[in-house]
């Protein structure tokens, strides 16, 4: 009897507890669509034209590497959201001495590298010492930005306590802060540098909003949100996947099919179809670039200035811009865009004149030896279709008596060959890193940058002296006059055929918000969301 009563009581207790539990659940607020959405990972798949070369920003010059590394690493100072004005970064403030030779940076406290180690003044010193001590052919940017005439512009970097860094310069450098904001000078974890050595580029560790997860060569690079990132509430995305899709049309098709969320390098010819698609948005990147035909000045026949001038007269640049950029570019005259301070708008372009080209070739004694014309294997905003543009140039050259064979190579190999001066004529381009004339003319055409970004192997001592003087000139008006004079000499020497300054196009799903493309070609994705 007692056992039976105990059983009944137990059943009643279970019933009451179940009822109470149900009532508690009923009194809770119902789960909303917003709650469900907040639990869905925010993943952005970014389709781009090619793979990265390395994820060590200090040793690369290509834009595809920069797109990724700028989200892994941070610099002492930052550019504006869509311009090249200077703002605090890992340094929250700085002071400059009256003579322009000493910069003192106050660093942010509480910042962590992705490996859990502390960011501090010693980390900054070790990164700069690494770049300074390294070979110029490896650390291209450091040696082109912070060395001139064999002299170190940064003579010393000193840690003054844990969160103050002092830079001592050997001479004033007008674009010093803009140079520091460039992607190659992202601060890496000294611990990771020691741990990985030469393989650090495959195992990147910075302080940025995203940390490295995986790299499938020529396919994808995956980053994920860094939970200990110092900027509260950022990044908003949980994961970013950079997918390599070399063909522009295939990349757009992947966007339309929902395989990617954002596509770089949209063909100008596809802009109208993107705008007509209710599920997509067309995005214009602020223009700051140059696409050009490089002529290797140390290789026959382009070691002869008359031949280089002839090629400039032979190419119908307006026809190329009309055919391949469809109103979203302007013909280039000088080696930097008109938006850059110091641009010489008094210079008149070489007119398209095949007969004049033939006369110059005859004067030069050119014998009709065929050349190799190298076409970029990947699309870029300044070069939307390297093969087709090369074919147009090939026809122009044939018309004046220069036979050519079009060749290409995989992107990393292509860059190495250009760096080594192995091309006769080649298509390439440049997107400015900091909005300064120095970053175009000095970086691309100074004798000190041969073998880094001066792929034309152009060397002119007078131009070099003007550019070195301009680097140290703090009076903007005087500085601009120096750059204008340099452009006059470069026009006469004709180391290139400047082709176009383009308006780069991207496309995204309608749900991608807060994506703001930067004129440098690379942007931090920490504010991007997917609705």
N, C-alpha and C positions, 0 to 999 in steps of 0.2 A: 504493500500500500504506500509506504513512504517512498519507495523507488518510483512508483507511478506518479505520485504528486510532484516529485523532483523533476521528472521528465516533462510533465505539463508546464511546470514553472519555467524550465529552461527554454521550452518552445515559445512561451509568452515573452521571455526576455529577448530572445533572438528577434521576434516579431517587432517589439518596441524599438530595439536598436536599429533594425532595418528601416522602420518608418521614420525614425529621427534622422537617419542618414539621408534618406530620400528627401525629407523636408529641408535639410540643410542645403542639399544640391539645388532644390527648387528655388531657394532664396538667393542663390548666387546669380550674378548678372549673366545673361546668355552670352555665348561666344559670338563675336561679331565678325564680319568679313575683314575688318581691319586687324583683329587679333590673328586671324588665319594668315593674312598677308605678312604680318610681322614675323611669323615663324618660317616663312619661305625664304631660303637663302637668296641674297642679291648677287647674282652672277652675271658679269658682263663678258661677252665673247667679242673680242676686237679683231676683226679681219684686217690684215695688212699685206703689203706686197711682197715681203720677203722675210727671211729669218734674221735673227741677230747674229752678229759676228762673235761677240763676247758679252758677258754681263759684268765685266770689270770696266766701268765707264772711263777710267783713266787711259785705257789702251786702245780705244775705238774712236772712229770718226764718223761712222755711218748712222743715219737716222733711225734705222730699225733697232739698233742697240739702244739708242737714246730713249726711244718710246718706252722701253721696259725699265731701263736703269733709273730714269727720273722718278719712277714710282717706288723704287727700292732704297735709293740713297737721297740724302739732302745736302744742300750746300750751305755755306755760312750766311750768304744773303740770297734772296729770291728775286725773280722778276715779277712784275705785276701779272694779274690774272690773264690779261690778253695784250700786254705790251712789255717793253723792256725797261720800265722804271724799276728802281731798286728798292727792296723792302727787306725787313728782318727775316732771317731764316733760322739756322741753328745759332746764329749770333743775334741776340735781341737788341743790341745797340753797338755803335762804334764811334770812334773819334779819330780825326786826322790832324796831324801836326801842320803848322803853318807852311813848312817847306815841302809838304806832300811826301815825306820820306818815311813817316811812321804812322801805321794804322793800329789802333788798339780796339780789339773786339771783346765785348762782354758776352759770354756764352750762356745759353739756356741751361738751367739746372734741372735735374730729374729726367733727362732724356736717356733712353736705353737703345742699345743696338739690338737687332733681332736675336742675337745669341745670348741676351741677358746681361751683357757687360755694359759698363757705364760710358756714355759719351762725355768727354771732358777735354780740357786743353791739351793734354798729352796725346790724345787721339788725333787731334788736329795736327799737332807737330809731326807725329809719325807719318801721317799721310803725305804731308808736304815734303818731308825728308825722303820718302820713298820715290815720289815723282821727280824730285830734284836730282837724286842720285842715279836714277834710271837712265838708260840709253835713250837718245832722242828718237830713234826709230821705233821705240816701244811706246814711250809716253809722248806722243805727238803733240797733243794740245799743250801740255805743260811747257815744253821746250819752245813751241811757237808763240805762246802767249807771254811767257815769263823769262825768256832769254832773247838777247839781241846782240849781234856782233860778238858772240861768244861770252857775253857778260850775263850773269844772273841778276835779273831785275829784283827778285826777292833774295836779298842777301842773307836774311836770317828770320826764322820763326821761333818765337820764345813763348813758353808756357809760364805765365806769371800767376802761380796758384792754380787751383783746379778749373776755374771758369773765366780766365782772362788770357787772351792770346795776343801777342804783339808781333806785327810784321814790320821788318826793317827793309826798306827798299834802297837800291843803289842809285836810283834816279826816279823822278816822278813818272808815273804812268797814268795818263788821262783816263783810260778805260779800265783801271784796276778793279773797281768794284763790279763792273759789268763782266769782266773776265772771271771773277770769283763765282759769279752766279751761274756760269755755264755748267752744263750737265757733267762734263768730265771731272769736275772738282767736287763731286759728291764724296762725303767722308765715309770711309769703310771702317769696319771693326778691325783694330790692330790685332786682336786675338785671332780672328778668322784669317787675316792676311798671313799670320805666322803659321796657322794650322794647315792652310791649303796651299800656300806657296804658289807655284806656277798654275795650279788648277783653281785658283780663286775665282776666275772668270766663269767657272761652272758651278761655283758654290757661293754666290754673292750674299753679303751681309751688310746692311746699312741701318739707318734709323728711320727710313721712310714709312709711309702709311701701309705699304704692302710688303710682305716677305716672300722670298722665293720658295717654291714647292717642287716644281718639276720642269725639265726641259726635254722635249722630244724633238730632236734636230729636224729642221725643215718642215715641222708640223705645228708644234705649239709650245708655248711657255706659260706655266700656270703660277700665279701669285695668289696669296690669300691675305686677308685682313690681319694686320699686326695688332693684337689685342692690347698691348702695352704702349701703343702710340701716344706721344705726348700731347697731341691736339685732341681735346675732349670731344667725343661724338663723331670723330672721323677715324677711318674712312667709312662711308655709308655702304659701300659695296662689301660683300663678304669674300668675293673671289673675282679675279680678272684672268681671263684666258686669252692670250695673244695667239691667233691662228695665222699661219702663213698660207696665203692663197695668191700666188704670183700674178695670175691673169686678172685684170681689172673687171672684165665682164663676168668671169666665174665668181669673183668676190661679190659683185652686186647680185648675182643669181642666188648665192648663199644667203644674202641678207633677205631677199624676197621670200626665200623658202623657209626663213626662220632659223637657219643654222647658225647665224651670227647676229649680233645686236647692233654693231657699228662697223662700217666699212670705210677704210681710208682709200685714197686714190681712185675716186670716181672719175671715169672718162667724161670730159666736157660734153661729148655726144650723148651721154646717158642722163645728163642733168634734167632734161625735160621729162623723161619717163619717171624719174624719182619724184619730181614735183607733182606729177599727175597721180601718184600712188597714195591713196588716203592713209595707208599704214606706215608711210615713210616720211622722213624729213631730210631735206637737203641742207648741208651745213657748209659755209664758206670759211676757210681758214684765212686770217689776215696775211696778206702777201709780204714776203721778205726773202725773195730767192732769185736765183739766176740759173738758167739752163744754158749750156754752152757746148760748142764743138772745140775740144782741146787739140792743139797741134804740138806735138812733142818737139821743142825747139832744138834739141840736141841730135835729132835723127833726120837724115836726108829724106825728103827734100825740104823739110820744114826748118832746117837749120839756116835757111835762106829767107830773110825778111820779105823779099819780093814775092816769093812763093806764098808766104802766109798772107800777105796783102791781097794777092790774087784770089786766094780762097775766100777771103772776106767779100770780094766783089762778085764771086761766082755764085754765092748762095742766096737764093730768094727767101729771105727770112720772113717777109710779110706773108708769102704764100704758105710757108710752114705754120706760122701762127694761125692763119685763117683755117687751114685744113685740119690741124690737130688740137688746137686749143679753143676753137669756136667762140671767139669773143671773150674768153676768160683769161687773156694774157695780153701783154703788150710787147712789141719788138724791143729787144735789149740793144743798147748802144754801148754802154760802159759795163765794167765787171761788177757793178753793184746796182741795186734798184734805186730809182729816183727818190724813194721815201727816206733814204739814209742821208743824214747830215753830211755835207761835203761832196755831194753828187755834182758833177760838172755838166750842167745842161747846155753849155755853149758848144760842146763837142758835136760835130755832125757825123752821122754814121757813114760807113762805106756804102755807097749806093750799089744796088744790084745792077751790074754792068758786065755781062759775059765777055764783051769785046775788050774791055779794059783789062779783065782778068787774063785773057789770052795774051795781050801785049806784055803784061808784067811777067808772065811765065816765059815768054820768048826772051825778054830782057834778062831774066834769071838764068837762062840756059837750061831750063827743065827739059829733060829728054823723054818724057812720057812714061817713065818707070812706074808700074802700078804700085799703089799703096794699099795698106790694110786699114779699113774703116771699122772701128769697133762700136757695136751697138749695146747699150745697157740692157742686161737681161731681165731687169725688174722695172716696173713702172714707178715713176716718181711724179709728184705734182709739177715739177719743172721739166719733166720728160715723160709725158703720159704714155707714149708708145715708142720706145727706143728703136725698134726694128723698122717701123714705118717711117719715122723721121730720118733714120739712116738711109733708107731707100730713096727718099726725096733728095737728100744731100748727095747720094751716089749719082743720081741723074744730073744734078747741077754740076758736079765735078766732071762727069763724062762729057757734058756739053762744052766744057772749056779745054778738054784734052787731058784730064787727070783720071785714068782708069783706077777703079778701086774694087776690092773684095770685102764684103761685109762679114765680120766675124763677131763672135761673142763668147762668153764664158760664164760659169756659175759666179754669183755675185761676189763672194769673198775672194775668189780667184781673180775676178775682174779688178777689184780694188787693189789687190796685191800687184798685179801686172802694171796698173796705172802708177802706183807708188814707185815701182822699179823702173819706170820710163820705158816699158816694153812696147807701147803702142806707137803707131804712126799718127793716126788721127782717132779721136775717141769722143763719145758723147758722155757727158757727166753734168753735174750741177751742184748747187750749194744752197742750203737754207741757212740764213744767218743765225748765229748763236747768241748774239747779244745786242743787235741793233746798232753796232758801231762800224764806221768805215774801216777801221783797222781789221775787223773780223772778216772783211771781204778782200780788200786789196792786199794787205800784208799776209793774211793767212793763205790766200790762194795764189799770189803772184810775187812774193818776195823771194830773194835768193836764199834766205835763211830757212824757208819752209819747203825747199825742194826735197822730195822724198817723204813728205808728210801730207800736205794738202796741195802743194804746188806741183800738180801732176804734169803740167806743160814743160817743166824744167826750164822756166823762163828766169833769166838773171840779168838785171840791169842795175849797175852800181848807183846811177843817179836816182832811180826810183827807190832803191833801198835806202839811200841817205834821206830822201824826203819822208819816207815812211817811219824811219827811226826817229827823225826829228818830230814828226806828228804825234808819235806815241807819248812824248814827254811834254808836248805843248799843251798847257792848260787853258790858254786863251782860245775859245771856240772859233772865233773868226779867223785867227791866224792858222789854226789847225786845219780848218776847211780849205784854205788857200793852198796848203801843202798837198792835200789830197787831190785837189783839182789839177794841180800841176802834174802830179803823178799820173793821173788819168790821161792827160795829153800825151805823155811819153808812151804810155801803154797803148794808146790808140795807134800811134805811129809804128810801134814794134809789132803789133798784131799777133800776140802769142795765142790768141783764141779767136773764135767767132762767137761773140755773145749772141744768143738766140732769143731768149724770152724770159720775161718776169711773169709768172703765172699766178692765178688765184686758185689755190688748191681746194679741191672739193671732197667732202665726205658725205656719207649718208648714214642714217640711223633709223631704228624703229621709232615710232611716235612716243613710245613709253620711256625712251632714254631722255632723262632730264639733267639739267645743270652740267652738261658737257660743253666746255668752252675751249675751243681750239686755240693754241698759242702760235704766234707768228714764227717761233723758232722750230716748229714742226713736232714738238713734244710737249705734253702737258701732264700734270699730276691729276689723277682720276679720283682723288679723295672725296670730292663733293658730288660725284655722279651718282644718280639713283635710277632705278628702273621701276616705273609705275605699273 
